[in-house]
Amino acid sequence: VIGISLDQEKDRKALENFLTANHIPWPQHFDGKHWDSEFAVKNGVKSIPAAFLFDQAGKLVTKNGRGRKLRDEVEWLLGREPVQNR
């Protein structure tokens, strides 16, 4: 898991406080560019939250991974049969 922040530079401290207060352990990418963030532009992010799943080689698997679908995709990437098929 990697968080991609679309906050503005002026909100850096608020983001840091949120991460600390909510015990968010995974790394965060922050460039302060808001909607002009390279990741957002490159991947067509139009609203947040957005969830992207990439494989081990960095290839995009899905932009719509949520709930059971996300779990099954992760299991498939880890080489395990999805839960629904067991």
Secondary structure by P-SEA (a helix, b strand, c coil): cbbbbcccccaaaaaaaaaaaacccbbbbbcccccccaaaaaaccccccbbbbbccccccccccccaaaaaaaaaaaacccccccc
